[in-house]
Amino acid sequence: MKKHNFSAGPCILPQEVFKQASEAVIDFNGLGLSLIEISHRDKNFIEVMDQAQSLALELLGLENKGYKALFLQGGASTQFLAVAYNLLNKKSAYLNTGTWASKAIKEARLFGELVEVASSKDQNFNYIPKGFSVPSDVDYLHITTNNTIFGTQIKEDYNFEVPLVADMSSDIFSCQRDFSKYDLIYAGAQKNMGPAGTTLVVIKEGILGKVDRTIPSMLDYKIHIDKESMFNTPPVFAVYVSMLTLQWLKNLGGIQAIEKINQEKADLLYDEIDRNPLFKGFAATEDRSNMNATFNLVDESVKDLFDGIWKDADINGLNGHRSVGGYRASMYNALPLNSVEVLVQAMQAIEKRA
Ligand SMILES: *Cc1c(COP(=O)(O)O)cnc(C)c1O
């Protein structure tokens, strides 16, 4: 029986995608061969890569707008340095909203001057800084739209006069944004799109070619664009499953449709956190993430009782990250509304028993 999976990443994907992917591992397109034993230069796989790239651009509304989509390896963590390698010539600006943003900052400092335009570290990253300004002479501003660990989310699309780079690992394809305001978007697949092993990078081509340094081939976006994500062997399985998930999303009605469902799930859970006297939310109310809800018990002495109740309800992956404690419910695109209903019932069950 399928569990209610609130895991933060790797995470739940649509059940039908798991089924299609498992079939392709045995026999792909009726070829009598597995997806993972054919050449990545075989036309059957090239079609997968083309599809995955065009679906990504289509769902983001970025077709024919000068953008390219790449599926690279090395996780979002490699993008922390690839972004700086390709774009940071003299000076960059970073918004520090959590662990992942801090890690991106650490890497970029290796390449040039860095201005931290604002930080919410003073309150353990439980809010998104507001009203900050960005120097006009920076090469780009880097933000993390959704802070997976702390459960905060940037809900607006910033309008600064400098190129905008965003780590969207944990909320890409979950809510509508004006993606054309972003010059570079990257996202590890394993939070909302596919298995670990590939990272989607969406780049406005015009921002490249402006740094003085020589870039190693594997980190050079221009090379990956010229080779259409086939400079070296791509992670074929991860790209294939990502393609299936993007197709699933398109069939559902795209980002507009999934955003409504995600809002419904988030409202259901946050309403219970606010109503139930046994729980308190971690993130500032206006900055709460619709993907990762962080919350704690008011009285830790009932922890074992609550943990027993949700585990008995076939819920998986609810423990919070060690830097926040408590609980984190990740409600990615593929998580059914019913799973959130089951969690809310568990929260109401402990209220009756505690
Ligand atoms: C998980 C995560 C990362 C790290 O991704 P890897 O693929 O493990 O390198 C980076 N940024 C955000 C926002 C994340 O949620």
The ligand as an SDF file (V2000), in Angstrom:
LIG
                    3D

 15 15  0  0  0  0  0  0  0  0999 V2000
   18.0090   20.3300   -2.2950 C   0  0  0  0  0  0  0  0  0  0  0  0
   18.3820   21.6980   -2.6640 C   0  0  0  0  0  0  0  0  0  0  0  0
   19.6580   22.0020   -3.1850 C   0  0  0  0  0  0  0  0  0  0  0  0
   20.7460   20.9690   -3.3330 C   0  0  0  0  0  0  0  0  0  0  0  0
   20.4880   20.1420   -4.3780 O   0  0  0  0  0  0  0  0  0  0  0  0
   21.5200   18.9640   -4.7970 P   0  0  0  0  0  0  0  0  0  0  0  0
   20.9140   18.4910   -6.0630 O   0  0  0  0  0  0  0  0  0  0  0  0
   21.4980   17.9670   -3.6810 O   0  0  0  0  0  0  0  0  0  0  0  0
   22.8640   19.5720   -4.9740 O   0  0  0  0  0  0  0  0  0  0  0  0
   19.9170   23.3060   -3.5420 C   0  0  0  0  0  0  0  0  0  0  0  0
   18.9880   24.2740   -3.4060 N   0  0  0  0  0  0  0  0  0  0  0  0
   17.7620   24.0200   -2.9030 C   0  0  0  0  0  0  0  0  0  0  0  0
   16.7640   25.1290   -2.7670 C   0  0  0  0  0  0  0  0  0  0  0  0
   17.4200   22.7320   -2.5210 C   0  0  0  0  0  0  0  0  0  0  0  0
   16.2010   22.4690   -2.0230 O   0  0  0  0  0  0  0  0  0  0  0  0
  1  2  1  0
  2  3  1  0
  2 14  2  0
  3  4  1  0
  3 10  2  0
  4  5  1  0
  5  6  1  0
  6  7  2  0
  6  8  1  0
  6  9  1  0
 10 11  1  0
 11 12  2  0
 12 13  1  0
 12 14  1  0
 14 15  1  0
M  END
$$$$
